[in-house]
């Protein structure tokens, strides 16, 4: 287990370096409309940009899923409700321009909470059929005590925000929720990332950390399975 934790930490460091190296590309328009199935929108986590999705973006498109879209949530210290508004503007624009009526959302870490919160909001002109979270603190995380901003307070261990979100998720019938977490995730513990009213829709991987969930082929295959 100690070896797995060290391996996961090294992978996380590699992911951090890659994100910094390719960060300028986050503000360059990407052409993602390759397929014409249910559109997938990928939502990044705290302090990151859409650049974290390059690996999953490649395999989703290769697998014939999508079209796949990404976005930057903007100022990183806002509230999760403000991030939800950014996501909703993206979905509304795609609905208006492309006539999409249904979406799938995939979110990493805080991005998973943003996706869940968006799915729980009423009065959409479109539907959100599936939400997949990856290493998301659905019961909060102790690591959030070091996070700056309103969103940091909302992600604290057993916060009122996360408790309310998971309670509402249990009664949502219009959206299916799926969750992926890692045994070696030292940012978001497994009991938080896999906190789900539907245990059969929760999947645990090992040997990867919080960031390296975004470069794990096992995670990618599970996402494809959930979306199929």
C-alpha positions as CSV (number, residue, x, y, z in Angstrom):
1,X,0.0,0.0,0.0
2,X,2.9,2.3,0.8
3,X,4.3,1.7,-2.7
4,X,0.9,2.4,-4.3
5,X,0.7,5.7,-2.4
6,X,4.1,6.8,-3.5
7,X,3.3,5.8,-7.1
8,X,0.1,7.7,-7.0
9,X,1.9,10.8,-5.6
10,X,4.5,10.6,-8.4
11,X,1.7,10.4,-11.0
12,X,0.0,13.4,-9.5
13,X,3.2,15.4,-9.7
14,X,3.5,14.4,-13.3
15,X,0.0,15.6,-14.0
16,X,0.7,18.9,-12.3
17,X,3.8,19.5,-14.4
18,X,1.9,18.6,-17.6
19,X,-0.9,21.0,-16.8
20,X,1.5,23.9,-16.2
21,X,3.4,23.1,-19.4
22,X,0.3,23.2,-21.6
23,X,-1.6,25.8,-19.7
24,X,-1.5,28.5,-22.5
25,X,-3.5,26.1,-24.7
26,X,-6.5,26.4,-22.3
27,X,-7.6,29.7,-23.9
28,X,-7.2,28.5,-27.5
29,X,-10.5,27.4,-29.2
30,X,-10.7,23.6,-29.7
31,X,-12.6,21.9,-32.4
32,X,-14.5,19.1,-30.7
33,X,-17.6,18.4,-32.9
34,X,-16.5,15.1,-34.4
35,X,-19.5,12.9,-33.4
36,X,-23.2,13.5,-33.4
37,X,-24.5,11.7,-30.4
38,X,-25.4,13.1,-26.9
39,X,-23.0,16.0,-26.2
40,X,-20.6,15.6,-23.3
41,X,-19.4,18.6,-21.3
42,X,-16.2,18.1,-19.2
43,X,-15.8,20.3,-16.1
44,X,-12.5,20.9,-14.4
45,X,-11.8,21.2,-10.7
46,X,-10.5,23.8,-8.2
47,X,-7.5,25.9,-9.5
48,X,-7.4,24.1,-12.9
49,X,-8.5,24.7,-16.4
50,X,-10.0,22.7,-19.2
51,X,-6.4,21.5,-20.1
52,X,-6.7,18.7,-17.6
53,X,-9.1,16.9,-20.0
54,X,-6.8,16.4,-23.0
55,X,-6.4,12.7,-22.2
56,X,-10.1,11.9,-21.7
57,X,-11.0,14.2,-24.6
58,X,-8.9,12.1,-27.0
59,X,-10.3,8.8,-25.9
60,X,-13.9,9.9,-25.8
61,X,-13.7,11.1,-29.3
62,X,-11.8,8.0,-30.4
63,X,-14.5,5.9,-28.9
64,X,-17.2,7.6,-30.9
65,X,-18.8,9.4,-28.0
66,X,-19.8,13.0,-28.0
67,X,-19.3,15.6,-29.4
68,X,-17.2,16.6,-26.4
69,X,-17.0,20.2,-25.1
70,X,-14.9,21.8,-22.4
71,X,-14.9,25.1,-20.6
72,X,-12.9,27.3,-18.2
73,X,-14.9,28.1,-15.0
74,X,-13.0,31.4,-14.6
75,X,-12.1,33.1,-11.3
76,X,-11.1,30.2,-9.1
77,X,-12.3,31.5,-5.7
78,X,-15.9,32.1,-6.5
79,X,-18.8,30.1,-5.1
80,X,-19.9,26.8,-6.6
81,X,-23.2,28.4,-7.5
82,X,-21.3,31.0,-9.6
83,X,-19.5,28.1,-11.4
84,X,-22.8,26.5,-12.0
85,X,-24.0,29.7,-13.7
86,X,-20.9,29.5,-16.0
87,X,-21.7,25.9,-16.9
88,X,-25.3,26.7,-17.5
89,X,-24.4,29.5,-19.8
90,X,-22.3,27.1,-21.8
91,X,-25.2,24.5,-21.9
92,X,-27.7,27.2,-22.9
93,X,-25.5,28.4,-25.7
94,X,-25.0,24.9,-27.0
95,X,-28.8,24.3,-26.8
96,X,-29.5,27.5,-28.7
97,X,-26.8,27.1,-31.3
98,X,-26.8,23.4,-31.9
99,X,-30.3,22.5,-30.8
100,X,-29.1,19.9,-28.3
101,X,-31.8,18.8,-26.0
102,X,-29.9,16.4,-23.7
103,X,-26.4,16.5,-22.2
104,X,-24.0,14.3,-20.3
105,X,-21.7,16.0,-17.7
106,X,-18.4,14.8,-16.4
107,X,-16.6,16.6,-13.6
108,X,-13.4,16.1,-11.8
109,X,-13.0,17.1,-8.1
110,X,-14.9,20.3,-7.5
111,X,-16.2,20.1,-11.1
112,X,-18.2,17.1,-10.1
113,X,-20.0,19.1,-7.5
114,X,-20.7,21.8,-10.1
115,X,-22.2,19.2,-12.4
116,X,-24.4,17.7,-9.7
117,X,-25.6,21.2,-8.7
118,X,-26.4,22.0,-12.3
119,X,-28.4,18.8,-12.8
120,X,-30.4,19.5,-9.6
121,X,-31.5,23.0,-10.8
122,X,-35.0,23.1,-12.2
123,X,-36.4,24.9,-15.3
124,X,-33.9,23.9,-17.9
125,X,-34.8,24.0,-21.5
126,X,-32.7,20.9,-21.9
127,X,-32.2,17.8,-19.8
128,X,-29.1,16.4,-18.1
129,X,-29.3,12.6,-18.6
130,X,-26.1,11.6,-16.8
131,X,-23.5,13.1,-14.4
132,X,-20.2,11.4,-13.8
133,X,-18.0,12.6,-11.0
134,X,-14.3,11.8,-10.7
135,X,-12.7,12.2,-7.2
136,X,-15.4,14.7,-6.2
137,X,-15.8,15.6,-2.4
138,X,-19.5,14.8,-2.1
139,X,-19.2,14.7,1.6
140,X,-16.5,17.4,1.6
141,X,-12.8,16.9,2.4
142,X,-10.4,18.0,5.2
143,X,-8.0,19.2,2.5
144,X,-10.5,22.0,1.7
145,X,-9.6,23.8,4.9
146,X,-6.5,25.0,3.0
147,X,-8.4,26.1,0.0
148,X,-9.1,29.8,-0.6
149,X,-12.4,31.3,-1.6
150,X,-16.1,30.6,-1.0
151,X,-15.9,27.3,-2.9
152,X,-13.2,26.2,-0.5
153,X,-15.6,26.7,2.4
154,X,-18.3,24.8,0.6
155,X,-16.0,21.8,0.1
156,X,-14.9,21.5,3.7
157,X,-15.5,18.2,5.5
158,X,-19.2,17.5,5.9
159,X,-20.1,21.1,5.0
160,X,-23.8,22.1,4.8
161,X,-23.4,22.6,1.1
162,X,-22.2,19.1,0.3
163,X,-24.7,17.5,2.7
164,X,-27.6,19.4,1.0
165,X,-26.3,18.4,-2.4
166,X,-26.1,14.7,-1.7
167,X,-29.5,14.7,0.0
168,X,-31.1,16.3,-3.0
169,X,-29.2,13.9,-5.4
170,X,-30.9,10.9,-3.7
171,X,-34.3,12.2,-4.7
172,X,-33.5,13.3,-8.3
173,X,-35.1,11.0,-10.8
174,X,-34.4,12.9,-14.0
175,X,-30.6,12.4,-13.9
176,X,-28.4,9.3,-13.4
177,X,-25.4,9.9,-11.2
178,X,-22.1,7.8,-11.4
179,X,-19.0,8.2,-9.3
180,X,-15.3,7.2,-9.6
181,X,-12.8,7.5,-6.8
182,X,-9.3,6.3,-5.9
183,X,-8.0,4.4,-2.9
184,X,-4.8,6.5,-3.1
185,X,-6.5,9.8,-3.4
186,X,-5.1,11.9,-0.5
187,X,-7.1,15.0,-1.5
188,X,-10.6,13.5,-1.5
189,X,-11.0,10.4,0.6
190,X,-12.8,7.4,-0.9
191,X,-15.8,7.6,1.5
192,X,-16.5,11.1,0.2
193,X,-15.8,10.5,-3.6
194,X,-18.0,7.4,-3.7
195,X,-20.7,8.7,-1.4
196,X,-23.8,7.7,-3.5
197,X,-27.4,6.5,-2.9
198,X,-26.7,4.1,-5.8
199,X,-23.7,1.9,-4.8
200,X,-23.8,0.0,-8.1
201,X,-22.9,3.3,-9.8
202,X,-19.7,3.9,-7.8
203,X,-16.3,2.6,-8.9
204,X,-13.0,2.5,-7.1
205,X,-9.6,2.4,-8.8
206,X,-6.2,2.0,-7.2
207,X,-2.6,3.1,-7.9
208,X,-3.6,6.7,-9.0
209,X,-3.9,9.9,-7.0
210,X,-6.3,12.8,-7.2
211,X,-4.9,14.4,-10.3
212,X,-3.7,11.2,-12.0
213,X,-7.3,10.0,-12.1
214,X,-7.3,12.2,-15.2
215,X,-4.6,10.1,-16.9
216,X,-5.8,6.6,-15.9
217,X,-7.0,4.3,-18.7
218,X,-9.1,2.3,-16.2
219,X,-11.0,5.5,-15.3
220,X,-11.4,6.3,-19.0
221,X,-12.9,2.9,-19.7
222,X,-15.3,3.2,-16.9
223,X,-16.5,6.6,-18.1
224,X,-17.1,5.2,-21.6
225,X,-19.1,2.3,-20.0
226,X,-21.2,4.8,-18.0
227,X,-21.9,6.9,-21.0
228,X,-22.7,4.1,-23.4
